[in-house]
Amino acid sequence: MNHLLGPLGYGGVMLDLAAGPASLALAMVNLPSVSGQEAGLADALQAALAAQPHLTVQRDGDTVVARTNLGAATRVIVAGHLDTVPIAGNVPGRIEPAAGGAWLWGRGAVDMKGGLAAMAATAAAVTRPALDVTWVFYDHEEVAAHLSGLGRVMAHHPDWLAGDFAVLCEPTGGGIEGGCNGTLRVKVAATGLAAHSARPWAGRNAIHLAAPILDTLAAYQPAAVPVDGLVYQEALNAVGISGGLAGNVIPDRCEVTVNYRFAPSQTVDQALSHVKDLFADFEVTVDDAAGGARPGLDHPVAARFAAAVAAAGGGPPRPKLGWTDVARFAEAGLPAVNCGPGDPALAHADQERCPVEQIERVAAILRSWLGG
């Protein structure tokens, strides 16, 4: 049996929140929680957090919420998702010594059980924080947005997530990344006329007609957009193409799937208008869209958090170029930032791994920031 587990939690055992952030992260890696299979880890966390007398624990599905109730003037939310992408022979995990410090290896080490461990260890250790804290461990982040446990709790129990500022412990290399870009995915379609491929003059080849779509994308110069002191790099790319009915038919339709990552100064509607202008001669239909989040650094509590990150060696705030659930908090009116251990480039990789130092650093940042 894993020595980091005790009675009353997952499968009759419970996570030891006092074991240290890195050891706790390894124990979490060894509790598989692929999207849709988070119940075991949720059970273990619920039991471990419920054993802390300073926390009130609630649950919706496989989302676990633990709260202090000290009557502080300010409440902050610290959140992270339980689920991982599918395992690729990288569970059980391991902590392996290396030049410059040890690494945690295994599915979820980066995305995001290192962050979860930093959260859970701090939730147990800081019994009287200077701020009231809501700790949120939610399910179904790695799959379709409508399945999100965070979105579900926001819809069903908005009072559970009331607060003034939020930190999402997504991987940032132990630094702070404000807000996030928005994302828009569209189908840009060229239409032609089907004909026998032996008589192409009788039709119009939609794949050929789609060439200007690709030319526009290849020539596009993405903008670097300043937003509240951070500069967000936009991107516009083809991510898929489809067309053709059979090997002897001139295709009458070709669709190019285009992904636009846009700065949080734009709304989804503004981003869509921009894309439609670029492809004015083609049919454009929306496949998926999610707004971004502004940096969220102007709240005094955010400034104190940024100072705690800098003091721990995490550097100054940077923009988050990908989309994260800080956008959900922003939509609900909460400024939010990202701060978690691990290199995002190693998330979902077969060789997923996270420096132990960063897991411990993020836990130290949270303890310093929350005080008490």
ZAMARGU-4260 file (C-alpha; in steps of 0.2 Angstrom, whole numbers, plus 5000, padded with zeros to 4 digits):
<rodrens>
0) 5000/5000/5000 | 5006/5018/4996 | 5013/5024/5013 | 5005/5041/5009 | 4988/5034/5011
5) 4979/5031/5027 | 4961/5025/5032 | 4944/5032/5025 | 4947/5038/5008 | 4950/5032/4990
10) 4946/5013/4990 | 4946/5013/5009 | 4961/5024/5011 | 4964/5043/5013 | 4977/5055/5006
15) 4990/5061/5019 | 4989/5080/5016 | 5004/5082/5028 | 5016/5071/5018 | 5024/5086/5008
20) 5018/5093/4992 | 5029/5083/4981 | 5025/5066/4989 | 5007/5071/4989 | 5008/5074/4970
25) 5016/5057/4967 | 5001/5049/4977 | 4989/5059/4966 | 4997/5053/4950 | 4996/5036/4957
30) 4977/5038/4958 | 4972/5038/4940 | 4958/5051/4936 | 4956/5051/4917 | 4941/5062/4912
35) 4925/5054/4918 | 4935/5043/4930 | 4938/5056/4944 | 4927/5049/4957 | 4941/5040/4966
40) 4952/5055/4968 | 4937/5066/4972 | 4933/5053/4986 | 4951/5053/4993 | 4951/5072/4993
45) 4934/5074/5001 | 4939/5063/5015 | 4956/5071/5018 | 4949/5089/5017 | 4934/5084/5028
50) 4946/5078/5042 | 4953/5096/5043 | 4942/5105/5057 | 4945/5122/5049 | 4937/5118/5033
55) 4919/5115/5027 | 4918/5103/5013 | 4904/5102/5000 | 4903/5091/4984 | 4894/5092/4967
60) 4896/5077/4956 | 4915/5074/4957 | 4919/5092/4961 | 4925/5095/4979 | 4924/5112/4987
65) 4932/5116/5004 | 4930/5133/5012 | 4936/5142/5027 | 4923/5153/5036 | 4933/5165/5047
70) 4922/5181/5042 | 4937/5189/5033 | 4933/5205/5023 | 4940/5196/5007 | 4938/5179/5000
75) 4949/5171/4987 | 4947/5156/4977 | 4960/5143/4972 | 4955/5130/4959 | 4962/5116/4949
80) 4955/5101/4940 | 4956/5083/4945 | 4956/5075/4928 | 4970/5070/4916 | 4971/5065/4898
85) 4972/5046/4895 | 4986/5037/4903 | 5000/5032/4890 | 5010/5019/4900 | 5015/5033/4912
90) 5006/5027/4928 | 5012/5023/4941 | 5023/5039/4943 | 5040/5041/4951 | 5051/5054/4958
95) 5068/5053/4950 | 5084/5063/4955 | 5092/5073/4941 | 5105/5087/4939 | 5098/5102/4947
100) 5084/5094/4957 | 5072/5080/4957 | 5057/5077/4944 | 5040/5070/4947 | 5036/5059/4932
105) 5019/5052/4927 | 5002/5056/4919 | 4996/5072/4927 | 5013/5077/4934 | 5011/5094/4925
110) 4993/5095/4921 | 4989/5096/4935 | 4992/5085/4950 | 5007/5095/4955 | 4996/5110/4956
115) 4982/5100/4965 | 4995/5094/4978 | 5001/5112/4981 | 4983/5117/4984 | 4978/5102/4995
120) 4994/5103/5006 | 4992/5122/5009 | 4973/5120/5012 | 4977/5108/5027 | 4993/5118/5033
125) 4986/5135/5033 | 4972/5134/5047 | 4969/5152/5050 | 4973/5162/5034 | 4973/5181/5033
130) 4959/5179/5020 | 4945/5167/5018 | 4949/5154/5005 | 4938/5143/4994 | 4948/5128/4988
135) 4940/5120/4972 | 4945/5103/4965 | 4934/5100/4949 | 4931/5087/4937 | 4930/5086/4917
140) 4942/5100/4912 | 4950/5090/4898 | 4935/5087/4888 | 4920/5096/4880 | 4917/5113/4889
145) 4898/5109/4893 | 4904/5094/4904 | 4915/5105/4915 | 4913/5103/4934 | 4918/5121/4937
150) 4905/5127/4925 | 4892/5115/4933 | 4895/5122/4950 | 4894/5140/4944 | 4877/5136/4937
155) 4871/5125/4951 | 4879/5133/4966 | 4885/5151/4962 | 4886/5155/4981 | 4900/5142/4983
160) 4911/5152/4971 | 4908/5169/4978 | 4924/5179/4980 | 4935/5193/4976 | 4949/5185/4966
165) 4954/5168/4960 | 4970/5158/4956 | 4970/5144/4944 | 4984/5132/4947 | 4987/5127/4929
170) 5005/5125/4924 | 5015/5141/4922 | 5032/5135/4927 | 5029/5142/4944 | 5026/5159/4938
175) 5011/5170/4937 | 5001/5172/4920 | 4987/5185/4920 | 4971/5181/4911 | 4971/5171/4895
180) 4968/5173/4876 | 4951/5169/4869 | 4948/5155/4856 | 4937/5154/4841 | 4936/5139/4829
185) 4927/5141/4813 | 4924/5131/4797 | 4928/5142/4781 | 4920/5134/4766 | 4923/5135/4748
190) 4909/5129/4737 | 4910/5122/4719 | 4900/5111/4707 | 4902/5092/4707 | 4907/5083/4691
195) 4915/5067/4684 | 4934/5069/4686 | 4936/5064/4668 | 4926/5080/4663 | 4932/5093/4676
200) 4927/5107/4664 | 4909/5102/4669 | 4911/5107/4687 | 4921/5118/4699 | 4933/5111/4710
205) 4930/5117/4728 | 4947/5111/4734 | 4956/5122/4721 | 4944/5136/4725 | 4950/5135/4743
210) 4967/5140/4739 | 4964/5159/4743 | 4959/5153/4761 | 4976/5145/4763 | 4985/5160/4755
215) 4976/5172/4767 | 4981/5161/4782 | 4999/5160/4776 | 5001/5178/4774 | 4992/5183/4790
220) 5003/5193/4802 | 4996/5190/4820 | 4995/5205/4832 | 5004/5207/4848 | 4990/5216/4858
225) 4994/5226/4875 | 4980/5223/4888 | 4981/5231/4905 | 5000/5230/4905 | 5003/5213/4897
230) 5005/5209/4879 | 4995/5195/4872 | 5001/5186/4856 | 4987/5182/4844 | 4987/5167/4832
235) 4977/5162/4816 | 4980/5145/4809 | 4972/5131/4799 | 4970/5116/4810 | 4961/5104/4798
240) 4955/5103/4780 | 4942/5092/4772 | 4934/5090/4755 | 4930/5077/4741 | 4917/5063/4739
245) 4926/5050/4729 | 4942/5047/4719 | 4933/5051/4702 | 4922/5066/4708 | 4927/5084/4707
250) 4923/5090/4724 | 4909/5103/4727 | 4914/5108/4744 | 4930/5110/4754 | 4931/5116/4772
255) 4946/5123/4781 | 4945/5123/4800 | 4953/5139/4807 | 4958/5142/4825 | 4959/5160/4830
260) 4967/5164/4847 | 4963/5182/4851 | 4968/5194/4864 | 4956/5197/4879 | 4953/5215/4874
265) 4941/5207/4860 | 4924/5199/4863 | 4920/5183/4854 | 4908/5193/4843 | 4922/5205/4838
270) 4934/5191/4835 | 4921/5182/4824 | 4918/5199/4814 | 4937/5200/4811 | 4938/5182/4804
275) 4923/5185/4793 | 4931/5200/4786 | 4946/5191/4782 | 4936/5177/4773 | 4922/5188/4766
280) 4921/5178/4750 | 4918/5162/4759 | 4905/5154/4770 | 4910/5155/4788 | 4902/5145/4802
285) 4906/5144/4821 | 4912/5127/4827 | 4917/5133/4845 | 4921/5149/4854 | 4926/5155/4871
290) 4930/5172/4877 | 4947/5177/4885 | 4950/5185/4902 | 4959/5201/4905 | 4975/5200/4916
295) 4966/5202/4933 | 4980/5210/4941 | 4973/5227/4947 | 4965/5220/4963 | 4975/5223/4979
300) 4974/5205/4983 | 4981/5201/4965 | 4995/5213/4968 | 5000/5204/4984 | 4999/5187/4975
305) 5011/5194/4962 | 5023/5200/4975 | 5023/5183/4983 | 5027/5174/4966 | 5041/5187/4963
310) 5048/5184/4980 | 5048/5165/4977 | 5058/5167/4961 | 5043/5166/4949 | 5047/5182/4940
315) 5035/5196/4935 | 5017/5193/4928 | 5016/5186/4910 | 5001/5184/4898 | 4993/5167/4897
320) 4993/5164/4878 | 4982/5148/4879 | 4964/5147/4885 | 4961/5142/4903 | 4946/5142/4916
325) 4952/5159/4922 | 4940/5164/4908 | 4925/5156/4917 | 4930/5166/4933 | 4931/5182/4923
330) 4914/5179/4915 | 4907/5178/4933 | 4915/5194/4937 | 4931/5188/4947 | 4948/5193/4941
335) 4959/5178/4940 | 4977/5173/4936 | 4986/5156/4933 | 5000/5150/4944 | 5005/5132/4945
340) 5020/5120/4943 | 5026/5112/4927 | 5030/5117/4909 | 5014/5118/4899 | 5024/5111/4884
345) 5026/5095/4894 | 5007/5093/4898 | 4999/5078/4890 | 5016/5072/4884 | 5020/5053/4886
350) 5036/5059/4895 | 5026/5071/4906 | 5036/5077/4921 | 5037/5091/4933 | 5052/5099/4943
355) 5049/5095/4962 | 5056/5112/4966 | 5041/5120/4957 | 5028/5110/4966 | 5036/5115/4982
360) 5038/5133/4976 | 5019/5135/4972 | 5014/5128/4989 | 5026/5141/4997 | 5019/5155/4987
365) 5001/5150/4992 | 5006/5149/5010 | 5015/5166/5010 | 5001/5174/5001 | 4987/5168/5012
370) 4997/5170/5028 | 4990/5164/5045
</rodrens>
